[in-house]
Amino acid sequence: MRNFRSCLAALLLSTLLIILLVGCGGGNSGGETTPMPPQTGDLSLFPNNELLVSPAEVDTAQVIVLDARRSDAEYNAGHIPGAILAKPSIFEKDGMLLPPVELATILGNMGISRTSKIVIYDNTSASRGSAGRLFWMLEYLGCTDVTILNGGWDQWKAQDMEWETEPATLPPTVFTAEVNPEVKYVTKEYVAEHFLPTPDAGFILIDVRTDEEYQGTQLNSTDPRLGHIPNAISFPYSKCFNSDKTILNFKDLKLLLENQGISVDKEMVAYSTIGHRSGFFYFLCRLMGYSNVSNYNGSIVDWGKAEPIGDYPMKTGLEP
């Protein structure tokens, strides 16, 4: 009888412990709140979410689609129906953006006007920022209805959208450039003035290249010198993509930026090799609602060639 009572007491104690453990694990005790669900794919939280479109939202009959990939071969192998090839090299010389009057002639001959409704795509990280550079350029020239395809060609194919191989053209038109004063055209002199020998208060310089390029352990064929501009923080732009090549959700992207001290109250200047990846960073900041961001045209190629070298120094290693 004593053994039975002992077993019954042990059973009741075990049951009570289980109930207590389950109770402690549930509910919102202690003021805790239920975690927010993942936001991947939710574009509504971006302050300027109208700048980013999904493949399903692209009406090729109502917009001009620009293929900003880097080669004729990529375009000829397959592109969005009606897309016009707009590879970066046609808008620049020696890594520098052509003057507005020349750009206007090129765009007009492509059938694009300043008021055209435009969707840009590339093959995301493999294009090293081409779509962002084109977006920045068009906003600089005064275009007001320009968007980027989220996930680019990667997502277009992944979602089994229609595509074609025949080249597309539009009849020539007139592009009248009206340089947007809010899109600051940054030069090496501007960078040197505000970031050397120390950054001005409220200014931040951002190197969006790879860690290896920033540290000076990798030299691209176009790079004049190793390393980074002094006082620049490293923020590789490739961190901003999900594994499916779409852009990170608002929450994660905001956290990434703020962890590097990149916030809306700073005057931001971004650079890369020749301004392509930093052009995409410009787009990301516009998407996030950060208006005080600039793309350094020519970037490290322009800086590295500048003379005298002492006025435009470079630094290697991890430190800014």
Sine and cosine of phi, psi and omega as CSV:
sin_phi,cos_phi,sin_psi,cos_psi,sin_omega,cos_omega
0.00,0.00,-0.65,0.76,0.01,-1.00
-0.88,0.47,-0.64,0.77,0.01,-1.00
-0.90,0.43,-0.63,0.77,0.00,-1.00
-0.89,0.46,-0.72,0.69,0.01,-1.00
-0.88,0.47,-0.63,0.78,0.01,-1.00
-0.90,0.44,-0.69,0.72,0.01,-1.00
-0.90,0.43,-0.66,0.75,0.00,-1.00
-0.90,0.44,-0.65,0.76,0.02,-1.00
-0.90,0.43,-0.66,0.75,0.01,-1.00
-0.90,0.44,-0.64,0.77,0.00,-1.00
-0.91,0.42,-0.70,0.71,0.01,-1.00
-0.90,0.44,-0.62,0.78,0.02,-1.00
-0.91,0.41,-0.65,0.76,0.02,-1.00
-0.90,0.44,-0.68,0.74,0.00,-1.00
-0.89,0.46,-0.68,0.74,0.01,-1.00
-0.89,0.46,-0.65,0.76,0.03,-1.00
-0.90,0.45,-0.67,0.75,0.02,-1.00
-0.88,0.47,-0.70,0.72,0.00,-1.00
-0.88,0.48,-0.67,0.74,0.01,-1.00
-0.90,0.43,-0.66,0.75,0.00,-1.00
-0.91,0.41,-0.68,0.73,0.02,-1.00
-0.90,0.44,-0.67,0.74,0.00,-1.00
-0.89,0.46,-0.63,0.78,0.00,-1.00
-0.94,0.34,-0.43,0.90,-0.05,-1.00
-0.99,0.11,-0.22,0.98,-0.08,-1.00
-0.94,-0.35,0.10,-1.00,0.07,-1.00
0.98,0.22,-0.09,-1.00,-0.02,-1.00
-0.89,-0.45,0.73,0.68,-0.04,-1.00
-0.91,0.41,0.40,-0.92,0.08,-1.00
0.93,0.35,0.33,0.94,0.03,-1.00
0.99,0.16,0.10,0.99,0.00,-1.00
-0.95,0.30,0.46,-0.89,0.03,-1.00
-0.89,-0.45,0.43,-0.90,0.03,-1.00
-0.92,0.39,0.75,-0.66,-0.01,-1.00
-0.85,0.53,0.58,-0.82,0.06,-1.00
-0.92,0.39,0.60,-0.80,0.06,-1.00
-0.93,0.37,0.34,-0.94,0.03,-1.00
-0.84,0.55,0.56,-0.83,-0.05,-1.00
-0.95,-0.31,0.16,0.99,-0.02,-1.00
-0.82,0.57,0.77,-0.64,0.02,-1.00
1.00,0.04,-0.22,0.98,0.01,-1.00
-1.00,0.03,0.95,-0.31,-0.04,-1.00
-1.00,-0.03,-0.15,0.99,-0.13,-0.99
-0.91,0.43,-0.39,0.92,-0.06,-1.00
-0.98,0.17,-0.28,0.96,0.05,-1.00
-0.94,0.35,0.78,-0.63,0.00,-1.00
-0.83,0.56,-0.59,0.81,0.02,-1.00
-0.90,-0.43,0.81,0.58,-0.10,-1.00
-0.92,0.40,-0.24,0.97,0.02,-1.00
-0.94,0.34,-0.19,0.98,0.01,-1.00
-0.99,0.16,-0.15,0.99,-0.07,-1.00
-0.83,-0.56,0.76,-0.65,-0.02,-1.00
-0.82,-0.57,0.45,-0.89,0.07,-1.00
-1.00,-0.08,0.31,-0.95,0.02,-1.00
-0.80,0.59,-0.65,0.76,-0.04,-1.00
-0.91,0.41,-0.36,0.93,-0.04,-1.00
-1.00,0.02,-0.14,0.99,-0.05,-1.00
-0.99,0.11,0.93,-0.37,0.09,-1.00
-0.99,-0.15,0.99,-0.13,-0.11,-0.99
-0.90,0.44,-0.28,0.96,0.03,-1.00
-0.99,0.11,-0.27,0.96,-0.10,-1.00
-0.94,-0.35,-0.17,0.99,-0.04,-1.00
-0.76,-0.66,0.30,-0.96,0.18,-0.98
-0.99,-0.10,0.85,-0.53,-0.01,-1.00
-0.99,-0.17,0.80,-0.60,0.00,-1.00
-0.93,-0.37,0.81,-0.58,0.04,-1.00
-1.00,-0.04,0.95,-0.30,-0.09,-1.00
-0.99,-0.12,0.29,0.96,0.06,-1.00
-0.92,0.39,0.25,-0.97,-0.27,-0.96
-1.00,0.05,-0.19,0.98,-0.11,-0.99
-0.65,-0.76,0.43,-0.90,0.10,-1.00
-0.89,0.45,-0.58,0.81,-0.06,-1.00
-0.88,0.47,-0.68,0.73,0.02,-1.00
-0.89,0.45,-0.70,0.71,-0.01,-1.00
-0.90,0.44,-0.72,0.70,-0.06,-1.00
-0.93,0.37,-0.42,0.91,0.02,-1.00
-0.97,0.25,-0.30,0.95,0.02,-1.00
0.39,-0.92,0.70,-0.71,0.02,-1.00
-0.49,-0.87,0.21,-0.98,0.05,-1.00
-0.89,0.46,0.67,-0.74,-0.02,-1.00
-0.79,0.61,0.79,-0.61,0.03,-1.00
0.99,0.14,-0.05,1.00,-0.04,-1.00
-0.93,0.38,0.65,-0.76,0.02,-1.00
-0.98,-0.18,0.72,-0.69,0.02,-1.00
-0.93,0.36,0.82,-0.57,-0.02,-1.00
-0.71,-0.71,0.84,0.55,-0.05,-1.00
-0.91,0.41,0.51,-0.86,-0.15,-0.99
-0.84,0.54,-0.56,0.83,-0.14,-0.99
-0.89,0.46,-0.38,0.92,-0.04,-1.00
-0.98,0.21,-0.20,0.98,-0.05,-1.00
-0.96,-0.29,0.13,0.99,-0.11,-0.99
-0.57,-0.82,0.27,-0.96,0.09,-1.00
-0.64,-0.76,0.82,-0.58,-0.04,-1.00
0.80,0.59,0.59,0.81,0.04,-1.00
0.99,0.11,-0.09,1.00,-0.02,-1.00
-0.97,-0.23,0.65,-0.76,0.05,-1.00
-0.88,0.47,0.68,-0.73,0.03,-1.00
-0.92,0.39,0.35,-0.94,0.04,-1.00
-0.87,0.49,0.48,-0.88,-0.04,-1.00
-0.79,0.61,-0.63,0.78,-0.03,-1.00
-0.90,0.43,-0.61,0.79,0.04,-1.00
-0.95,0.32,-0.64,0.77,0.04,-1.00
-0.89,0.45,-0.63,0.77,0.01,-1.00
-0.88,0.47,-0.64,0.77,0.02,-1.00
-0.91,0.42,-0.71,0.71,0.00,-1.00
-0.88,0.48,-0.74,0.67,-0.03,-1.00
-0.91,0.41,-0.65,0.76,0.04,-1.00
-0.88,0.47,-0.66,0.75,0.04,-1.00
-0.91,0.41,-0.40,0.91,0.05,-1.00
-0.99,0.14,-0.12,0.99,-0.01,-1.00
1.00,-0.02,0.35,0.94,-0.06,-1.00
-0.94,-0.34,0.73,-0.69,0.11,-0.99
-0.93,-0.37,0.19,-0.98,-0.04,-1.00
-0.91,0.41,-0.41,0.91,-0.03,-1.00
-0.99,-0.14,0.09,1.00,0.01,-1.00
-0.89,0.46,0.53,-0.85,0.12,-0.99
-1.00,0.00,0.89,-0.45,-0.22,-0.98
-0.83,-0.56,0.69,-0.73,0.16,-0.99
-0.87,-0.50,0.78,-0.63,-0.02,-1.00
-0.93,-0.37,0.61,-0.79,0.15,-0.99
-0.59,-0.81,0.37,-0.93,0.16,-0.99
-0.63,-0.78,-0.34,-0.94,0.11,-0.99
-0.95,-0.30,0.79,0.61,0.11,-0.99
0.72,0.69,-0.82,-0.57,-0.15,-0.99
-0.89,0.46,-0.44,0.90,0.02,-1.00
-0.93,0.36,-0.37,0.93,0.02,-1.00
-1.00,0.02,-0.08,1.00,0.07,-1.00
0.81,0.59,0.69,0.72,0.15,-0.99
1.00,0.02,0.21,0.98,-0.09,-1.00
-0.85,0.53,-0.68,0.73,-0.02,-1.00
-0.90,0.44,-0.63,0.78,0.02,-1.00
-0.92,0.40,-0.63,0.78,0.05,-1.00
-0.88,0.47,-0.68,0.74,0.00,-1.00
-0.92,0.38,-0.64,0.77,0.06,-1.00
-0.86,0.51,-0.76,0.66,0.02,-1.00
-0.86,0.52,-0.70,0.72,-0.02,-1.00
-0.88,0.47,-0.70,0.71,-0.04,-1.00
-0.92,0.38,-0.62,0.78,0.07,-1.00
-0.92,0.39,-0.61,0.79,0.04,-1.00
-0.87,0.50,-0.60,0.80,-0.02,-1.00
-0.99,0.13,-0.04,1.00,0.10,-1.00
0.97,-0.25,0.07,1.00,0.05,-1.00
-0.93,0.37,0.59,-0.80,-0.10,-1.00
-0.83,-0.55,0.03,1.00,-0.03,-1.00
-0.71,-0.70,0.92,0.40,-0.06,-1.00
-0.84,-0.53,0.74,-0.67,0.02,-1.00
-0.74,-0.67,0.26,-0.97,0.07,-1.00
-0.87,-0.49,0.63,-0.78,0.01,-1.00
-0.98,0.21,0.87,-0.50,-0.02,-1.00
-0.92,0.40,0.88,-0.47,-0.04,-1.00
1.00,0.04,-0.12,0.99,0.10,-0.99
0.80,0.61,-0.54,-0.84,-0.02,-1.00
-0.88,0.47,-0.51,0.86,0.02,-1.00
-0.84,0.54,-0.76,0.65,-0.02,-1.00
-0.96,0.26,-0.53,0.85,0.03,-1.00
-0.86,0.50,-0.70,0.72,0.02,-1.00
-0.95,0.30,-0.65,0.76,-0.04,-1.00
-0.88,0.48,-0.53,0.85,0.00,-1.00
-1.00,-0.04,0.18,0.98,0.11,-0.99
0.83,0.55,0.69,0.73,0.05,-1.00
-0.99,0.15,0.33,-0.95,-0.01,-1.00
-0.93,0.38,0.53,-0.85,0.06,-1.00
-0.52,-0.85,0.21,-0.98,-0.04,-1.00
-0.58,-0.81,0.19,-0.98,0.01,-1.00
-0.90,-0.43,-0.24,0.97,-0.01,-1.00
-0.96,0.29,0.75,-0.66,0.03,-1.00
-0.87,0.49,0.57,-0.82,0.01,-1.00
-0.91,-0.42,0.58,-0.81,0.05,-1.00
-0.66,-0.76,0.31,-0.95,0.09,-1.00
-0.81,-0.59,0.45,-0.89,0.08,-1.00
-0.90,0.43,0.60,-0.80,0.00,-1.00
-0.85,0.52,0.49,-0.87,0.05,-1.00
-0.62,-0.79,-0.18,-0.98,0.01,-1.00
-0.94,-0.34,0.81,-0.58,0.12,-0.99
-0.96,-0.29,0.90,-0.44,0.02,-1.00
-0.97,-0.25,0.96,-0.27,-0.04,-1.00
-0.95,0.31,0.72,-0.69,0.15,-0.99
-0.76,-0.64,1.00,-0.03,-0.11,-0.99
-0.81,0.58,0.81,-0.59,-0.04,-1.00
-0.98,0.18,0.90,-0.43,-0.04,-1.00
-0.91,0.41,-0.30,0.95,0.02,-1.00
-0.99,0.16,-0.23,0.97,0.06,-1.00
-0.99,-0.17,1.00,-0.07,-0.12,-0.99
-0.94,0.35,0.74,-0.67,0.05,-1.00
-1.00,-0.04,0.97,-0.23,-0.12,-0.99
-1.00,0.01,0.72,-0.69,0.03,-1.00
-0.91,-0.41,0.15,-0.99,0.04,-1.00
-0.89,0.45,-0.56,0.83,0.03,-1.00
-0.90,0.43,-0.63,0.77,0.02,-1.00
-0.91,0.42,-0.68,0.74,0.01,-1.00
-0.89,0.45,-0.74,0.68,-0.01,-1.00
-0.88,0.48,-0.63,0.77,-0.03,-1.00
-0.90,0.43,-0.63,0.78,-0.14,-0.99
-0.99,-0.15,-0.19,0.98,-0.08,-1.00
-0.81,-0.59,-0.05,1.00,0.03,-1.00
-0.83,-0.56,0.64,-0.77,-0.05,1.00
-0.97,0.24,-0.30,0.95,0.09,-1.00
-0.72,-0.70,0.43,-0.90,-0.01,-1.00
-0.91,0.42,0.62,-0.78,0.14,-0.99
-0.89,0.45,0.44,-0.90,0.03,-1.00
-0.85,0.52,0.76,-0.66,0.03,-1.00
0.99,0.11,0.05,1.00,0.03,-1.00
-0.97,-0.26,0.55,-0.83,0.06,-1.00
-0.61,-0.79,0.75,-0.66,0.00,-1.00
-0.96,-0.27,0.77,-0.64,-0.15,-0.99
-0.83,-0.56,0.84,-0.54,0.07,-1.00
-0.99,-0.13,0.93,-0.38,-0.10,-0.99
-0.99,-0.16,0.23,0.97,0.06,-1.00
-0.97,0.23,-0.08,-1.00,0.01,-1.00
-0.95,0.31,0.28,-0.96,0.06,-1.00
-0.85,0.52,-0.63,0.78,-0.03,-1.00
-0.91,0.40,-0.65,0.76,0.04,-1.00
-0.91,0.41,-0.68,0.74,0.00,-1.00
-0.88,0.47,-0.72,0.69,-0.07,-1.00
-0.96,0.27,-0.35,0.94,-0.01,-1.00
1.00,-0.02,0.32,0.95,0.05,-1.00
-1.00,-0.07,-0.08,1.00,0.04,-1.00
-0.69,-0.73,0.75,-0.66,0.02,-1.00
-0.88,-0.48,0.89,-0.45,0.08,-1.00
-0.95,0.30,0.34,-0.94,-0.04,-1.00
-0.88,0.48,-0.42,0.91,-0.04,-1.00
-1.00,-0.09,-0.16,0.99,-0.06,-1.00
-0.97,0.23,0.83,-0.55,0.04,-1.00
-0.95,0.33,-0.56,0.83,-0.06,-1.00
-0.61,-0.79,0.33,-0.94,0.01,-1.00
-0.99,0.13,0.50,-0.86,0.17,-0.99
0.99,-0.17,-0.36,-0.93,-0.10,-1.00
-0.74,-0.67,0.22,-0.98,0.07,-1.00
-0.95,0.30,0.75,-0.66,0.00,-1.00
-0.80,0.60,0.62,-0.79,0.03,-1.00
0.98,0.21,0.06,1.00,0.06,-1.00
-1.00,0.09,0.68,-0.74,0.10,-0.99
-1.00,-0.02,0.46,-0.89,-0.02,-1.00
-1.00,-0.06,0.79,-0.61,0.06,-1.00
-0.57,-0.82,0.99,0.13,-0.03,-1.00
-0.83,0.56,0.84,-0.55,-0.10,-0.99
-0.91,0.41,-0.35,0.94,-0.01,-1.00
-0.90,0.44,-0.30,0.95,0.04,-1.00
-0.93,0.38,-0.25,0.97,-0.14,-0.99
-1.00,0.04,0.08,1.00,-0.02,-1.00
-0.94,-0.33,0.59,-0.81,0.23,-0.97
-0.96,0.27,0.14,-0.99,-0.01,-1.00
-0.90,0.43,-0.42,0.91,0.02,-1.00
-1.00,0.00,0.16,0.99,0.06,-1.00
0.98,0.22,0.11,0.99,0.18,-0.98
-0.98,0.19,0.26,-0.96,0.00,-1.00
-0.98,0.22,0.59,-0.81,0.05,-1.00
-0.80,0.61,0.45,-0.89,0.05,-1.00
-0.93,0.37,0.25,-0.97,-0.09,-1.00
-0.83,0.56,-0.73,0.68,-0.07,-1.00
-0.87,0.49,-0.75,0.66,-0.05,-1.00
-0.93,0.36,-0.63,0.78,0.00,-1.00
-0.92,0.39,-0.67,0.75,0.04,-1.00
-0.88,0.47,-0.67,0.74,0.01,-1.00
-0.90,0.44,-0.68,0.73,0.04,-1.00
-0.85,0.52,-0.73,0.68,-0.03,-1.00
-0.91,0.41,-0.71,0.70,-0.06,-1.00
-0.93,0.36,-0.52,0.85,0.06,-1.00
-0.90,0.43,-0.34,0.94,0.06,-1.00
-0.98,-0.18,0.14,0.99,-0.01,-1.00
0.98,0.20,0.32,0.95,-0.04,-1.00
-0.99,-0.12,0.95,-0.30,-0.06,-1.00
-0.62,-0.79,0.15,-0.99,-0.14,-0.99
-0.91,0.42,-0.35,0.94,-0.05,-1.00
-1.00,0.00,0.14,0.99,0.00,-1.00
-0.95,-0.30,0.54,-0.84,0.15,-0.99
-1.00,0.05,0.95,-0.31,-0.15,-0.99
-0.97,-0.23,0.71,-0.70,0.15,-0.99
-0.83,-0.56,0.85,-0.53,0.00,-1.00
-0.95,-0.32,0.55,-0.84,0.09,-1.00
-0.61,-0.79,0.34,-0.94,0.06,-1.00
-0.65,-0.76,-0.75,-0.66,0.03,-1.00
-0.99,0.10,-0.83,0.56,0.06,-1.00
-0.75,-0.67,0.26,0.96,0.08,-1.00
0.99,-0.17,0.21,0.98,0.03,-1.00
-0.99,0.11,-0.85,0.53,0.01,-1.00
-0.89,0.46,-0.60,0.80,0.04,-1.00
-0.95,0.32,-0.42,0.91,0.14,-0.99
-0.91,0.41,-0.61,0.79,0.05,-1.00
-0.94,0.35,-0.59,0.81,0.08,-1.00
-0.89,0.46,-0.64,0.77,0.09,-1.00
-0.83,0.56,-0.72,0.70,0.02,-1.00
-0.88,0.48,-0.71,0.71,0.00,-1.00
-0.85,0.52,-0.68,0.73,0.02,-1.00
-0.92,0.40,-0.62,0.79,0.08,-1.00
-0.88,0.47,-0.67,0.74,0.04,-1.00
-0.87,0.50,-0.61,0.79,-0.02,-1.00
-0.98,0.19,-0.13,0.99,-0.01,-1.00
1.00,-0.02,0.21,0.98,0.03,-1.00
-1.00,0.00,0.94,-0.35,-0.08,-1.00
-1.00,-0.02,-0.33,0.94,-0.10,-0.99
-0.99,-0.11,0.84,0.55,0.02,-1.00
-0.81,-0.59,0.63,-0.77,-0.02,-1.00
-0.78,-0.63,0.47,-0.89,0.07,-1.00
-0.96,-0.30,0.85,-0.53,0.01,-1.00
-0.97,0.23,0.96,-0.26,0.00,-1.00
-0.91,0.41,0.78,-0.63,-0.03,-1.00
1.00,-0.03,-0.52,0.85,0.13,-0.99
0.70,0.71,-0.72,-0.70,-0.17,-0.99
-0.93,0.38,-0.46,0.89,0.06,-1.00
-0.91,0.41,-0.70,0.71,0.04,-1.00
-0.91,0.41,-0.72,0.69,-0.02,-1.00
-0.90,0.44,-0.71,0.70,-0.08,-1.00
-0.92,0.39,-0.41,0.91,0.01,-1.00
-1.00,0.00,-0.21,0.98,-0.11,-0.99
-0.93,0.38,0.55,-0.84,0.04,-1.00
-0.75,-0.66,0.47,-0.88,-0.06,1.00
-0.95,0.32,0.53,-0.85,-0.08,-1.00
-0.84,0.54,-0.57,0.82,-0.01,-1.00
-0.86,0.50,-0.45,0.89,0.02,-1.00
-0.99,0.13,-0.28,0.96,-0.03,-1.00
-0.74,-0.67,0.92,0.40,-0.10,-1.00
-0.95,0.31,0.28,-0.96,0.11,-0.99
-0.72,-0.70,0.40,-0.92,-0.11,-0.99
-0.71,-0.70,0.60,-0.80,0.06,-1.00
-0.95,-0.31,0.23,-0.97,0.01,-1.00
0.99,-0.17,-0.06,-1.00,-0.09,-1.00
-0.99,0.13,-0.45,0.89,-0.10,-0.99
-0.97,0.25,0.59,-0.81,0.04,-1.00
-0.88,0.48,0.00,0.00,0.00,0.00
